[in-house]
Structures are given as C-alpha cells and as structure tokens.
Amino acid sequence: MTILVTGATGMVGRHVVVELVKTGQRVRALTRTPSAASLPDGVEVVGGDLTDPPSLEPSLDGVESMYLFPVGRRARAVVAAAKRAGVRRIVVLSGALADTDDSEDGYLAVERAVEASGLEWTHVRPGEFAANWLDSVPAIKADRVVRRPYGAAVTQPIHEADIAAVAATVLVEDGHAGRTYTFAGPEALTTVAQVNAIGTAIGDTVRFDELDPAEARAEWISNGYPETFVDWIFTMWAESARDPAPTNQQWADIVPHLTGRPARTFTQWATDHAADFR
Ligand SMILES: NC(=O)c1ccc[n+]([C@@H]2O[C@H](COP(=O)([O-])OP(=O)(O)OC[C@H]3O[C@@H](n4cnc5c(N)ncnc54)[C@H](OP(=O)(O)O)[C@@H]3O)[C@@H](O)[C@H]2O)c1
C-alpha cells in the first residue's frame, strides 16, 4: 500500500517519512517544490499544492492512507479529492489546543472535514513543539541570550520525531480509527529550565533576560506576530507562571504507549539541535 505524506518537508512531516521508510512502507511525499525536497532514497516525491485540490490528483493515485498537514478551510476539498481517489484512512496533524479554536482555519475545521468524509480517521494532537525554540536561534547564536517574559511559565515540550512516530504508528497500525490522541513531551519544564538545557547542549551559558510583559508584547507585535496570537500565548504563559502545572502524565504516556519507546526528553531535543544553536 502507498502512504501519502503531505507537509513532508516540514519539521514533523520529514520524520513521518523517515519512520515509514524504516518500517518498509511505500511512501509518497507531497511538496510544492519537489526539486528542493531532499527526502530519503526510495521516497516518491510528487508535486502538488494543498490549496489547489485538482493539483493533488497525481499524488493521490493508488494511496490507501494519508497524513494530512492541517490546511484549515481547504481541508474539505482536499479530503473530497482523497475520497474520490480511493483513500481509506486519514491521520490529521492537529493540536492539543484544538478545542479552543473554532475558527474556519482552526484544527477543529480540519478534524471535522475529515470526520464528515466517512473515511477512517485518527487525530494526532500534540502540545507545544520543542522546535518552537528554533525561533530563538538568531539571538542564541549571536548573543547567547533569550529575551522573554514569564521565565517561570511551564510547558511540556515534545520532540518532533516523537510526534512523527505517533503519526506513523497510527498510519500503519489498525485499531486507531475514530481515536483522538492528545499528548505532549515527557516532562513539564519552566522556560528558564529549557533555556538552561539548550545552554548545556551547546556547552555554553545561555542567559535568560526576563522582559516586562508589556514591553515584550510591543516587541513581538512590531516583529510581525499577530496581536491575537501574542495576547493568547502571553495569557497562557502568565497563568502558567502564576500557577505552574505539574507534568500531565496522561499526555506524557501516549508516546511510549503507542510507539513502544520512551519519549525523547527536552535534553535530547536540545542535543539533537545543538548545531542549530551554535
Ligand atoms: N508549533 C507548535 O507548538 C504546534 C503545536 C501543535 C500543532 N502545530 C501545528 O503543526 C503544524 C506545523 O507542522 P510542521 O512543523 O511539521 O510543518 P512546517 O515545518 O511548518 O512545514 C510546513 C509543511 O507544510 C507544507 N505546506 C505548506 N503549505 C502547503 C501547501 N499549500 N501545499 C502543500 N504543502 C504545503 C510544506 O511543504 P512545501 O513547502 O515543501 O510545499 C511543509 O512541508 C502547523 O499546522 C502547526 O499549527 C504546531
């Protein structure tokens, strides 16, 4: 059977491809720019654009299962094209906060489009990606500093390879139809602890400069982050700094339960990305 991976050149999608290749699956990868895909040998790379469903036809031919990168309101047309082509199973990359965003481009819109298709579905809802720290690469590289508010805020970051391992498992294994898996990394850590772990991984000190929230808000907005996003994330961090949650064990248990392997720690993630930060 052929498995189509959309978002195959993305942070998670690349690992989904690698996981599937490792277990001997026939993998087709979708990208808008096949010449730049740089995916493992043996992977069939096909061009197509998720915002242009007719362009997906060549990639869908003969596909049984599909990993769907979240495409908001476009999901309905993409899923219809998949159904016409004979796809039977769709695994949706969604997010742990799916239920908090009912907008037409939110994760729920994608999940609902897939559910309404009548195809077999599984929703993969990871929490905060450890890879969000890659936004701090320029400041860490240049000045060995992270400048942010709410150093005491706690998150439970997850390694992109573990998200992919969960997705790959439910793509190939039976028994996950109609299931929604909400999960996160193995432990809750403060922002400062995560900065320190990056420092340890690169063998240098990375300073945490705690910014005043109002000053940081203005800076983020002037750097191009949408106001609604900044307010949303700052509110979450403020609440978490005030009342830090312990590790959500139910979320932490999903990766080992589904993949049979321990979840990668944040220290592991920082080590895997040390070269990015150096
Ligand atoms: N950051 C978090 O904490 C977090 C938490 C939960 C969920 N999420 C969700 O996870 C997703 C990000 O996943 P990721 O990091 O693996 O992706 P990513 O690194 O942002 O890469 C985006 C991928 O999507 C593909 N893509 C984008 N637009 C496309 C289009 N019109 N047609 C075809 N392919 C298209 C790109 O392929 P080409 O450029 O090669 O065409 C690329 O492979 C987001 O939806 C995000 O909201 C994030």
The ligand as a MOL file (V3000), in Angstrom:
LIG
                    3D

  0  0  0     0  0            999 V3000
M  V30 BEGIN CTAB
M  V30 COUNTS 48 52 0 0 0
M  V30 BEGIN ATOM
M  V30 1 N 4.3220 24.8100 16.9580 0
M  V30 2 C 3.5670 24.1460 17.8290 0
M  V30 3 O 3.7750 24.1940 19.0500 0
M  V30 4 C 2.4170 23.3130 17.3120 0
M  V30 5 C 1.6400 22.5460 18.1990 0
M  V30 6 C 0.6070 21.7630 17.6740 0
M  V30 7 C 0.3730 21.7580 16.3040 0
M  V30 8 N 1.1350 22.5350 15.4710 0 CHG=1
M  V30 9 C 0.8490 22.5530 14.0170 0
M  V30 10 O 1.7860 21.8030 13.3180 0
M  V30 11 C 1.8760 22.3260 12.0020 0
M  V30 12 C 3.3280 22.5140 11.6260 0
M  V30 13 O 3.8920 21.2730 11.3260 0
M  V30 14 P 5.3970 21.1870 10.8540 0
M  V30 15 O 6.2220 21.9480 11.8630 0
M  V30 16 O 5.7050 19.7810 10.5850 0 CHG=-1
M  V30 17 O 5.3820 21.9950 9.4770 0
M  V30 18 P 6.3780 23.0960 8.9560 0
M  V30 19 O 7.7790 22.7570 9.3500 0
M  V30 20 O 5.8150 24.4240 9.2730 0
M  V30 21 O 6.3080 22.8720 7.3760 0
M  V30 22 C 5.1790 23.1670 6.6080 0
M  V30 23 C 4.9300 21.9960 5.6470 0
M  V30 24 O 3.6810 22.1590 5.0080 0
M  V30 25 C 3.8260 22.0850 3.6090 0
M  V30 26 N 2.8570 23.0020 3.0140 0
M  V30 27 C 2.5360 24.2390 3.4430 0
M  V30 28 N 1.6150 24.7860 2.6270 0
M  V30 29 C 1.3720 23.8630 1.6490 0
M  V30 30 C 0.5390 23.8350 0.5040 0
M  V30 31 N -0.2380 24.8740 0.1870 0
M  V30 32 N 0.5390 22.7370 -0.2620 0
M  V30 33 C 1.3350 21.6690 0.0250 0
M  V30 34 N 2.1480 21.6250 1.1000 0
M  V30 35 C 2.1680 22.7150 1.8930 0
M  V30 36 C 5.2480 22.4980 3.3310 0
M  V30 37 O 5.6540 21.8480 2.1330 0
M  V30 38 P 6.4300 22.5370 0.8970 0
M  V30 39 O 6.9050 23.8820 1.3530 0
M  V30 40 O 7.5600 21.5850 0.6190 0
M  V30 41 O 5.4310 22.5920 -0.1810 0
M  V30 42 C 5.9680 21.9250 4.5520 0
M  V30 43 O 6.2720 20.5530 4.3460 0
M  V30 44 C 1.1230 23.6470 11.9700 0
M  V30 45 O -0.1320 23.4920 11.3820 0
M  V30 46 C 1.0020 23.9550 13.4150 0
M  V30 47 O -0.1060 24.7670 13.6860 0
M  V30 48 C 2.1560 23.2820 15.9410 0
M  V30 END ATOM
M  V30 BEGIN BOND
M  V30 1 1 1 2
M  V30 2 2 2 3
M  V30 3 1 2 4
M  V30 4 1 4 5
M  V30 5 2 4 48
M  V30 6 2 5 6
M  V30 7 1 6 7
M  V30 8 2 7 8
M  V30 9 1 8 9
M  V30 10 1 8 48
M  V30 11 1 9 10
M  V30 12 1 9 46
M  V30 13 1 10 11
M  V30 14 1 11 12
M  V30 15 1 11 44
M  V30 16 1 12 13
M  V30 17 1 13 14
M  V30 18 2 14 15
M  V30 19 1 14 16
M  V30 20 1 14 17
M  V30 21 1 17 18
M  V30 22 2 18 19
M  V30 23 1 18 20
M  V30 24 1 18 21
M  V30 25 1 21 22
M  V30 26 1 22 23
M  V30 27 1 23 24
M  V30 28 1 23 42
M  V30 29 1 24 25
M  V30 30 1 25 26
M  V30 31 1 25 36
M  V30 32 1 26 27
M  V30 33 1 26 35
M  V30 34 2 27 28
M  V30 35 1 28 29
M  V30 36 1 29 30
M  V30 37 2 29 35
M  V30 38 1 30 31
M  V30 39 2 30 32
M  V30 40 1 32 33
M  V30 41 2 33 34
M  V30 42 1 34 35
M  V30 43 1 36 37
M  V30 44 1 36 42
M  V30 45 1 37 38
M  V30 46 2 38 39
M  V30 47 1 38 40
M  V30 48 1 38 41
M  V30 49 1 42 43
M  V30 50 1 44 45
M  V30 51 1 44 46
M  V30 52 1 46 47
M  V30 END BOND
M  V30 END CTAB
M  END
